């Protein structure tokens, strides 16, 4: 395996370990929030007080509900708008949704308040600084407005509340909002900026047993019905109960149950009245529209009918189809007769030619075939009979025989008669044929004109049919509109459940209010702490450090509250902080097992994180196990160790490094309060501490100290401020970084991680300072204190 692959696997294992360590410690989170228990107590007290105040001052709200069945023609509930639906080519998407939207309309609720004449409300005291509304028979008086100031604003109306005080049966006392009072009689006109009104007794007044008319002031609140209508329209809820049914549920919250019931009842009444008016207007407008259409349509239909009549007279048409059949059959008969006449004429012409031909004077005349003329037939028969007689006579006599000559004369006379008769018959047939041919031509012309006549007549008939259908449709819709108008007395909705108020107020819901207050009492400080932690750049938990860096943590140190000053550990001392240093000493031994740990450098990210305090007490804890330890005050810019220990040593490390006149033993001072521990002070503050620490003398000094002592602890300057620690990093075997809860920043932890990754310091370790007991081990603070202070 390549070295790069091995390094990648090690890096992946390290990242996985970091993620596992980053799992939130819920016990620690609990103690973090529990530490601010007083925030939660204060928040719950404040939220509970606000909830109690709201529950006390909020006006009780009663819920009034009702269910309506709306007429929906799509579900077969009504037919009255069928005429309009058909004329417009279809109905609305759903009349139930339309009805629900109409019920929520502001103008409908405004009409409700105007018809109920609700322009003011009456309220009486109901405890300290709270009031309840009275309505109807509970009110002993009634305000009658005679004239109203139309220019007064709703804000001015609210500022002109008046208070009624009963005095006697004749008069009462009226108190204005400014505190001015006056005695007024019932029915007397009162003029104010609101207008002119009077107060009369309510004849329906029925006092309850707990109502004291004499000692109870009645506050009269004036408001605009329009504004009140819009306000109550916003409170009204209209829900469709079922998509498959045309049922809607009305619900509204009201300060007084009877008032809310009256408002809903009037709303349903006004809705039905508006729907009835709309239906009547629609029906009447439909009838007027249809009547206007019928006038013009009747005129157009009459004009088309006259046009059809004139066309038929012009073209002599009664029944075009029958006439066409007649023309067809007549033409066939005419063609047959013409053919017969032509044959007969040809026969007659052939007979005539035969008779006129030379040499046929004494020949037999052929038969007339289809010629049905009796005279011609008789003449031909006589002629042929005489021819037979002549032929018989010539067999026995001579042609000049007087009898033969007489027969010849008779034949000549008959021939002339036959020819004349043939010509007469032929002329008659020719005349008949010509007449029949003329009639056939007329039939042909008429038959040729028939398609054109039929097309034009069909166009006229089509226009006539369209107008007639339109006329019949309008007449039908007019009858339906008349039926709609006649049926308008039926309401547009049916009350399934009448308006019913609840027996007890539904608002404010005190249980819900106090539960919400309790929830907010916990959530507000919790959220504040959470946001504070989310935006917090300072470390507060051990997990905050573990999520950022993989450097090992030696341990945690609590705040030193002892009376021994900077010394927190000594022989036989069992305080919590002393045990923490013993724990860190053990961890340090494990962390540096089989490794050189002579030079221990202690640094931090900034001043005030406790590195000097830690260095001293770590040295004392090591000295308690017979380790010789030297503590070097190497914060050459701002030394504080010797002053904290109360040791006065004017000569120190800076003097030794800067001059050859001092020996090392001169700056080593044993710590008087404990054995095995020596300290080396800073001395005078040098002008060039960085250059002073780069010399070879520093290396020799540390090597000499490592020969004399088991451990050399270097208390150096913070790494986030100066570069002194980086200069000493090559000489130290172990580097301990001090971090302080709620003081050190996460950016400092990121710097430590960068140092670890890039191996700038040897064996970087972390100690967390200023830890709280319960945040450290998870025990209760009381238990921990008893445990550690037991001796």
TAZIZI-V986591 format. One line per field, one symbol per residue. ss: DSSP state (H for helix, E for strand, - for the rest). A space follows every 10 residues. Layout:
ss = ???
//
This chain:
ss = --HHHHHHHH HHHHHHHHHH H----HHHHH HHHH--HHHH HHHHHHHHHH HHHHHHH--- EEEEEEEEEE --HHH----- -HHHHHH--- ----HHHHHH HHH--HHHHH HHHHHH---E EEEEE----- EEEE-HHH-- EEEEEEEE-- ---HHHHH-- -EEEEE---- EEEEE----- EEEEE---EE EE--EEEEEE E--------- -------EEE EE--HHHHHH HHHHH-EEEE ------EEEE EEEE--HHHH HHHHHHHHHH HHHHHHHHHH HHHHHHHHHH HHHHHHHHHH HHHHHHHHHH HHHH-----H HHHHHHHHHH HHHHHHHHHH HHHHHHHHHH HHHHHH---- ---------- ---HHHHHHH HHHHHHHHHH HHHH------ -HHHHHHHHH HHHHHHHHHH HHHHHHHHHH HHHHHHHHHH HHHHHHHHHH HHHHHHHHHH HHHHHHHHHH HHHHHHHHHH HHHHHH---- --EEEEEEEE E-----E--H HHHHHHHHHH HHHHHHHHHH HHHHH--E-- -HHHHHHH-- -EEEEEEE-- ---------- -----HHHHH HHHHHHHHHH H-------EE EEEE------ HHHHHHHHHH HHH-----EE EEEE------ HHHHH----- --HHHHHH-- ---HHHHEEE ------EEEE --------HH HH---HHHHH HHHHHHHH-- EEEEEE---- ---HHHHH-- ---EEEEEEE ----EHHHHH HHHHHHHH-- ---EEEEEEE E-HHHHH--- HHHHHHHH-- -
//
